[in-house]
Amino acid sequence: MVSYLWYIAMSTLPKIPPASKGSVRRRLSRDERLRQLLDVSWQLIRTEGTDALTLGRLADEAGVTKPVVYDHFGTRNGLLAALYQDFDVRQTAVIDAAIAGSKATLQDKARVIAGSYVECVLTQGREMPGVLAALSGSPELAVIKRQYQQAFIEKCRRILEPFAGARGVSMASLWAMLGAAEGLSQAAAVGDLSEEQARDELAQTILAMVERSKLTPDSN
């Protein structure tokens, strides 16, 4: 199910092809141009790797002048950060759709959260690890990654709240869950664990976290 939702999320975004020589150019809106530049960037990373992605090369591949690319991204790190955000939007759409289609039980919510997270990481393929490696240590990545982590934690808190104890799931527990999700997914991505092992262990971690919250006495 998640694979299908991932395909839908990827395929429903409008694709703006790069301009070809001799073609009549239509003036794109700023949003359309951004979509085109991101699509061309993903294609370039997919075929040649992240090292090949520079602002100048992107301009050539997209059939635009360098100032257009610089106006959108400013720096190469700015471009890579925009790609990370683009992936996050698609990943969030996949997880939201999977959660919306799940049953209203703790077991199913935990299963879907775990399965969606692990499979989204595995579906990154070649592209996202290269983007993350290129951005490693940059302030752009630190800001974006923290925003994503906080949004994911808040999403999980809301989903699991109906099944938790009176005081809810603690922030410490939610951060621990995220750490487990990242670690298990990466272990599956490099082959140290199977996808099923990572998914099942994460689901059990989520279930245990919620059950533990019920043992915390109500302060009232």
C-alpha positions as CSV (number, residue, x, y, z in Angstrom):
1,M,0.0,0.0,0.0
2,V,2.7,2.5,0.9
3,S,4.6,1.8,-2.3
4,Y,1.5,2.7,-4.3
5,L,0.9,5.8,-2.2
6,W,4.5,6.8,-2.8
7,Y,4.0,6.4,-6.6
8,I,0.9,8.6,-6.4
9,A,2.7,11.3,-4.5
10,M,5.6,11.3,-6.9
11,S,3.5,11.1,-10.1
12,T,0.8,13.7,-9.3
13,L,3.2,16.6,-9.0
14,P,3.3,18.5,-12.2
15,K,6.4,17.8,-14.3
16,I,7.8,20.8,-16.3
17,P,10.2,19.4,-18.9
18,P,13.5,21.2,-19.7
19,A,13.5,23.5,-22.7
20,S,14.8,21.8,-25.9
21,K,16.7,23.6,-28.6
22,G,14.4,25.0,-31.2
23,S,11.3,24.7,-29.1
24,V,9.0,27.6,-28.5
25,R,9.5,28.7,-24.9
26,R,6.5,29.4,-22.7
27,R,7.2,31.8,-19.9
28,L,6.8,29.8,-16.7
29,S,5.5,31.2,-13.4
30,R,8.0,31.3,-10.5
31,D,6.4,28.2,-9.0
32,E,6.5,26.3,-12.3
33,R,10.1,27.2,-12.8
34,L,11.0,26.0,-9.3
35,R,9.2,22.7,-10.0
36,Q,11.1,22.4,-13.3
37,L,14.5,23.0,-11.6
38,L,13.8,20.6,-8.9
39,D,12.7,17.9,-11.3
40,V,15.8,18.4,-13.4
41,S,18.0,18.3,-10.3
42,W,16.5,14.9,-9.2
43,Q,17.0,13.5,-12.7
44,L,20.7,14.7,-12.7
45,I,21.3,13.2,-9.3
46,R,19.6,9.9,-10.4
47,T,21.8,9.5,-13.5
48,E,25.1,11.1,-12.5
49,G,25.1,11.4,-8.7
50,T,25.1,14.4,-6.4
51,D,28.6,15.5,-7.2
52,A,27.4,16.4,-10.7
53,L,24.8,18.8,-9.4
54,T,26.0,22.4,-9.5
55,L,24.0,25.6,-10.2
56,G,25.8,26.0,-13.5
57,R,25.1,22.5,-14.6
58,L,21.5,22.7,-13.5
59,A,21.1,25.9,-15.6
60,D,22.5,24.1,-18.7
61,E,20.3,21.0,-18.2
62,A,17.1,23.1,-17.6
63,G,17.8,25.4,-20.5
64,V,17.8,28.6,-18.4
65,T,20.4,31.2,-17.6
66,K,22.5,30.9,-14.5
67,P,20.9,34.0,-12.9
68,V,17.6,32.2,-12.9
69,V,19.0,29.3,-10.9
70,Y,20.8,31.6,-8.5
71,D,17.7,33.6,-8.0
72,H,15.8,30.5,-6.8
73,F,18.5,28.9,-4.7
74,G,21.3,31.3,-4.0
75,T,23.9,28.6,-3.4
76,R,24.4,24.9,-4.0
77,N,23.6,24.3,-0.4
78,G,20.4,26.2,-0.9
79,L,19.5,24.0,-3.9
80,L,20.3,20.8,-1.8
81,A,18.2,22.1,1.0
82,A,15.3,22.8,-1.4
83,L,15.6,19.2,-2.6
84,Y,15.4,17.9,1.0
85,Q,12.3,19.9,1.6
86,D,10.8,18.7,-1.7
87,F,11.4,15.1,-0.6
88,D,9.9,15.8,2.9
89,V,6.7,17.2,1.3
90,R,6.3,14.0,-0.7
91,Q,7.2,11.7,2.2
92,T,4.7,13.5,4.5
93,A,1.9,13.1,1.9
94,V,2.6,9.3,1.8
95,I,2.5,8.9,5.6
96,D,-0.6,11.1,5.9
97,A,-2.4,9.1,3.3
98,A,-1.4,5.8,4.9
99,I,-2.6,7.0,8.4
100,A,-5.9,8.2,7.0
101,G,-6.5,4.8,5.5
102,S,-5.6,2.8,8.6
103,K,-8.0,1.4,11.2
104,A,-8.7,3.2,14.5
105,T,-6.7,0.9,16.7
106,L,-3.4,1.4,18.4
107,Q,-1.9,-1.7,16.7
108,D,-2.8,-0.5,13.2
109,K,-1.7,3.1,13.8
110,A,1.7,1.8,15.1
111,R,2.0,-0.6,12.2
112,V,1.3,2.1,9.6
113,I,3.6,4.7,11.2
114,A,6.4,2.1,11.3
115,G,5.8,0.7,7.8
116,S,5.4,4.1,6.2
117,Y,8.6,5.5,7.8
118,V,10.8,2.6,7.0
119,E,9.5,2.2,3.4
120,C,9.9,5.9,2.7
121,V,13.5,5.8,3.7
122,L,14.1,2.7,1.6
123,T,12.4,4.3,-1.4
124,Q,14.8,7.2,-1.3
125,G,17.1,5.1,-3.5
126,R,20.3,6.8,-4.6
127,E,19.1,10.4,-4.4
128,M,18.5,11.4,-0.8
129,P,21.6,9.8,0.8
130,G,23.7,11.8,-1.6
131,V,21.8,15.0,-0.8
132,L,22.2,14.5,2.9
133,A,25.9,13.6,2.6
134,A,26.5,16.8,0.6
135,L,24.6,18.9,3.1
136,S,26.2,17.2,6.1
137,G,27.3,19.8,8.7
138,S,25.6,22.7,6.9
139,P,23.4,25.1,8.8
140,E,20.7,24.7,6.1
141,L,20.4,21.0,6.8
142,A,20.4,21.5,10.6
143,V,17.5,23.9,10.4
144,I,15.4,21.8,7.9
145,K,16.1,18.5,9.6
146,R,15.0,19.9,13.0
147,Q,11.8,21.3,11.5
148,Y,11.1,17.9,9.9
149,Q,11.8,16.0,13.2
150,Q,9.6,18.3,15.2
151,A,6.7,18.1,12.7
152,F,7.0,14.3,12.6
153,I,7.0,14.0,16.4
154,E,4.0,16.3,16.7
155,K,2.2,14.2,14.1
156,C,2.9,11.0,16.0
157,R,1.8,12.6,19.3
158,R,-1.6,13.6,17.8
159,I,-2.1,10.1,16.2
160,L,-1.2,8.2,19.4
161,E,-2.8,10.6,21.9
162,P,-6.2,8.8,22.0
163,F,-4.5,5.6,23.0
164,A,-2.1,7.0,25.6
165,G,-2.4,7.6,29.3
166,A,-3.9,10.7,30.9
167,R,-0.7,12.7,30.5
168,G,-0.1,11.6,27.0
169,V,3.2,10.3,25.6
170,S,6.2,12.3,26.9
171,M,8.4,14.3,24.6
172,A,11.4,12.2,25.8
173,S,9.6,9.0,24.6
174,L,8.7,10.6,21.2
175,W,12.3,11.7,20.6
176,A,13.5,8.2,21.5
177,M,10.9,6.7,19.1
178,L,12.3,9.0,16.3
179,G,15.8,7.9,17.1
180,A,14.7,4.3,16.8
181,A,12.9,5.0,13.5
182,E,16.0,6.7,12.0
183,G,18.4,4.0,13.2
184,L,16.2,1.0,12.2
185,S,15.5,2.5,8.8
186,Q,19.1,3.2,8.0
187,A,20.1,-0.3,9.1
188,A,17.5,-1.7,6.7
189,A,18.8,0.7,3.9
190,V,22.3,-0.7,4.2
191,G,21.2,-4.3,4.5
192,D,22.0,-4.9,8.2
193,L,18.3,-5.6,8.8
194,S,15.5,-6.7,6.5
195,E,12.7,-4.2,5.9
196,E,10.3,-6.5,7.8
197,Q,12.7,-6.7,10.8
198,A,13.0,-2.9,10.9
199,R,9.3,-2.3,10.5
200,D,8.2,-4.9,13.1
201,E,10.8,-3.6,15.7
202,L,9.7,0.0,15.2
203,A,6.0,-1.0,15.5
204,Q,6.8,-2.8,18.8
205,T,8.8,0.2,20.0
206,I,5.8,2.5,19.4
207,L,3.3,0.1,21.1
208,A,5.6,-0.2,24.2
209,M,6.0,3.6,24.3
210,V,2.2,4.1,24.4
211,E,1.6,1.3,26.9
212,R,4.3,2.8,29.2
213,S,2.6,6.2,29.1
214,K,-0.4,4.5,30.8
215,L,1.7,3.7,33.8
216,T,2.5,7.4,34.4
217,P,0.1,8.6,37.1
218,D,-2.1,11.6,36.4
219,S,-0.8,14.7,38.2
220,N,-4.4,15.6,39.1
